[in-house]
Amino acid sequence: MTILRGTSRAREAARSDVTVPTEQPEWRRALANLRQARSILLLGATDTGKTTFLTWFANELHGQGRRVAIVDADVGQSSLGPPTTIGLGIVERPFRSLQELAPARLYFVGFTSPRAHLLPVLVGTKYLVDHARTLAVDHVIIDTCGFVTPGGGQALKQAQIALVDPDALVCFQRATECEGILVAYRRCHRPHVVRFRASKASRRRSIEERRLYRQHSWQQYFTSPTLLTLSWEAANLIDTPLWRGIPLAPERYRPLLQAGAPAILWAEQQDGNLLVVTEGRLAADDVAVLERAAAQRVRTWIAAAFHGTLLGLLNTAGETQQLGILQCIDFSSRCIDILAPPCQGEIAGVQWSQTCLGSGADLGREFSSRT
């Protein structure tokens, strides 16, 4: 199997995200207070300079002999690990971009947008911050996504702050867009709040540039993949649309359809319905025949619709070890073929997502929500 290398536009989008951190005068003045904070959470809308400040700040602390951990909780524009993940990295040497840090641990969220998926973002942020605090570091810096709008964005940030319990909040604003979050802490002794104006050097990237950045990141991640074959019956399964119910024997479901209809590859009783996977799309009449024969509601999937699904591959402790792309499901042998980077250990579990990256030969297709 081969993976297409990044297009020139994707490479350019990735390069434009790598900036040499330029110190701002107000940063130096705030450093003394922030130096005493063991955990610092960064707030701000997209492209306001959070990551540039983080890079400068982490390098400053490292240069002073401090041990620094970074948690990248921006699942859409991840720098520590591929998109759809939250990453944890340890600063071992000076760096120009977070992409230079190897992720010490990942948490698979499975989506590039937190808007409808607040809970896994919260769980992943808390999980990796807690783990970072066990590593004998002096500082943990948490970079968050740019979702700060009233309603979901503010709720996400306030819940992250409550769970992480940082010593300091560093907020970057163009106007007052984060004040709806910060108003909750104006009479508190902690967290200490530091406000900065959004960096004038920060350029707002278009939706297309951000998509190309994700495409390039996935192409880099799957540069030299291998093909894994796993038995779904021998693996822990999380959020899978299949294999959660009671499977039906082939002799029970194969006679249900008329001759010439697409073959049924798999059937199971699930949540009070009959779920069937077929080789091709069933006509409405065929679905009606199935429902009359089964005397219940029938839900149908086309087998090829699963191909290209982004998966989290878990180790024996249930932690995200790496990501994979579903290539094929062999219903006769009850195995799945997965395209993934070279495996570093035993794969004990599979976490499904609703993100599709295509077959692996083209990582340009992306659907953040698929049902």
N, C-alpha and C positions, 0 to 999 in steps of 0.2 A: 504494500500500500504506500502511496506517496501523498504528501501534503504539499499543496501549492505554496510557494514562498509569498511573502507579503507583496502586494502591489506597491508601486512607487508612492501612491497617495497614502496607503496605510503606513509605509515607513516614514513618510514625511510627517504624518499626524503623530506618530510615536516620538520622532525627534523633536517636534515642537513642544512636547511635554517635558523634555529634559532641559532644565534651566540651571545656570550657575547661580546659586543663591547670593543676592546682593543685599548686604546688610543695610537696614534702615535705621536712622538715628534713634527712633523711639524703641526699636528692638533692644538696643544696647542698654537703654535706660531701664527697661523692664526686666532685663536679665537677672539683676540682683535678687528681685523678689521671686521670680520664677525658679531660680536656682535652689530655693528652699523647698519647692513643691516636689513631692515624690511622684505624683500623678497629675498630668496636665491634659485636659481635653480641649481640642480645637473645634471651634464653631465657625460657620460662615457659608454663604451661598456658593454656588459653583464659580470657579475662576476668580476668587478674591485674594489668593495668595497664601492659603493655609499650608499647602505642601511646601511652598518655597520657604516659608518661615520655619516649618518643621525641620527641613533639611539644614538650614542655618543653625537653628537652636540645638539640634541633636549633635551637630559637628562641634559647636561651642562647648557643650557639656562633655563630649568625648575628649576634646582637647584639654579639658581641665581634669582629666583622669576619672570622670564619672562613667559608670556602666549604664547604658541607655537601652531600653526596649521600646519598640515602636509597634503599635497596633493600627493597621490600616483597615478601617471599617467602611471604606467607600467601595461598595460592591460593583458599581457600574464602571468606575475608572480606576480599578485596583492597580497599585504599583508593587505591592508585596504579594505576589501570587497572581494567578489569572483572574479575570472578571468572574463575578458570581461568588467569589470567596472573600472572607476576611482573613488577613494575614498577620502574622507576628514575626518580627525580625529583631535581631540584636546587632547593635552597632559595634563592629570589631575594628574598624579603621575609618578614616575620613572618606566621605562619599559625596558625589555630585547629584545623584538621583536615587530615590528609593528603590528603583529597579536594579540597582547594583547590590542590594542586600538579598541574600538567599533567605526565603521564608523558613523559619524554624518550626512553624506549625501553621496549618490552615484550618479554616472552618468553612464548610460548603453550605452556602445559602441557597444557591441554585437559580438565582434571579439577578438581573442587572439593575433592576429598579427596586428600591425599598418600599415604594408607595403602598402596594397591597400586601407586603410581606414584612411588616414591622417586627413580628415576633421572632423569626429566625435571625434577623439582624441584631435584635437585642440580646438574644441568647448567645450568639456568636461573639459579640463584643464583650459581654460579661465573662464568657468562658476564657477567651484569650487574655483579657486583662488579669483575671485571677491567676492564670498560668504564668504570665509574665512576672507577677509579684512573688512567685515561688522560686524565681531564678536568681535571687540575690542581686537584683539590679538596683541602682540608685534612683532611677527615674523611669516612669512609663508614660509615653506620649501617645495619645489616641487621636488619630486623624479621622474625622467623620465626613459623611457625604454632604452634598450641597442642598439637600432637601430640608428647607427651613420655613416653608410656607405655613400660614395658619392652618390649624387642623392637624393633618397627619404629620407634617414636618416638625411642628413644634412639639407634638405629643411624642414623636420618636426621640427628639433630642432631650426632652425633660426626663423620659424614661431611661435613656442611656446615662444621663447624669445621675439619676437616683441609683441605678444599679452599680455604676462604676465608682461613685462617690469620690470624684477627683478633688485634689487640693486646690486646683486652679482651673479656671476657664479662660481661654484666650479666644476672643471673638474678632472676626474680620467682617466689616460692614461697609457697603457702599453708601447706605443712608441709615435707616433704623430697622432694617428687615429682621434683625435678631432680637430686638428689644422685647418682643412677645415671649421669648424664651427667658431672657435675662431678668425680666421683672420678677420672676419667682425667687430670685436670690438677692434682691437688693437690700434686704434687712438681715441677711445671714452673715455670720462670721466666715463661713466657708461654704462653698468654694470661693476663693479670691477671684474676682473678675477683672480681666485686663482687656480693654478695647483698643483695636487698631483700625484705622481706615484701610479699606481695601487697597492693595498695592496698585499704583498707577501702571506698573509694568505688567500686571496680569491682563492678558488678553482673553476676552470671552470667546470660547470655542463654539463652533456651530454644532448642531445635532449630528451632522454628517461627519465632522472631525472627531467627535466623541465615538461615533460608531466605528470609524476607521481605526481609532486607537484600540478599541476592543478587538476588532478583527486581527490587527497586528499582534496583540498580546496573545490571542489564542493560537495564531500561527506559530509564534515563537514557542509557546508551551508545547505544542504538538509537533515540533520540528522532526524528531526521530522516534516515531511511535512504534510500538509493538502490538501484536494482536493477542489478547488474552481470551481464553475460553473458561467461563465459570458456570457451574451448575447452580441454578437458582434455588434448588432445594437444599444446597449445602451452604447458602449464604444468608446472612441477616438482611432483611429487606425493609427499606424505609421509604414511605410515600409512593410505593409502586402502584400503578393502576391495575395490575394483574397479580395473580397468585396470592390473593388475600382471602379467597373464598374456598368453596368446596369444588374441586375439579370433577368434571363429568367424564366418564369413560367414552372413548371414541364411538363405540357401538351405540351409545345413547343419543349422540347428536348428529352423526353423519347422515342418518336416514331422514332427518327432519326437512331438508331442502329438496326441491325438485331438481331433476337432471338439468344440467346446463348452468345452474347457479354457482357462484364462486364457492370453493370448498371451505368448510369450517376447519380451522387448524387447532382451535382451542376453545373450550367452553367451561365456565365455572359458575356456580351459584354464589352471588355476592350481593350483600345488602338488600336481599329480597328480590333481586333481579337475576335474569340469566344474562351473563356477559359472554359474548362470542367474539372470536378473532377470526377473520376470514382473509382469503387470498386477495379478494377484490371487493369493491363496493357492492353492497346488496341493494337491489331495487326495493322500493317500498312494498311491493307485493310479496317479495321474499321475506321481508321483516314481519309482515302480517302473518304469513304462513308459520314462521317460527313462533310468534306470540300465541297463535291459536294452538299449536302443538304443545308448547311449554306451559300454556295457561298462565302466563305471567309476562310482565314487561321485559323486553329484550333490549339490551344495549350492545352496540356493535362497534368494533374497531377493525381497521384494515391493518394487516401485519406491517406493511411498509411504513405506516404512519409513525411507528416507534423508532425507525432507523434515524440516526443522527441525534438522538436524545443525549443531552449532557448529563453525566452521572458523577456522583461523588463515590469514590472507592474508599472503603473504611478498613482500618486494621482491626486486630482482635480486641482492642480497647474501645472500639466504636468511634475512633478519631479519623478525620479526613486524612488519608495518606496521599492521594493524588486524584486527578480527574480523569474521566474517560468518555469516549463517544460510543454509544451503542451502534454496532454495525448490523447485527442480525440476531434474530431469536429462532432457535431450532426447537420447535415445539415437540418434535418426536423424541429428541434426546434430552429435552428440558435443560438446555444450555443457552447461554448468551455469549456472543462474540463482542468484545470491547476493544476499541483502539485507545491506547494509553501510552504515556511515556514509560520507559523501562521501569519495571516494578522494583521497589526497594524493600519489599517485605510481603508477608502473606496478606492477601485480600480476603477479608472475612465478611464484608458487607457491601451492599450497593444502595446508594441513596438516589432516588429518581428526582428529576426536575421537569419543569415545563418549558425549558429552554432547548431549542433545537439548533445545532450547528451544521446541519447537513450530514453527508455521508462520511466526512473526513477529508475527501478530496477537494472540497470547497468550503472553507470556513467563513465565507462571506455571508451565508444565509443565517439570519438570526431571528428567532421569534421568542419574545420574552414571555408570552402567554400562549399556551396551547392546551386545548381541552379535547 
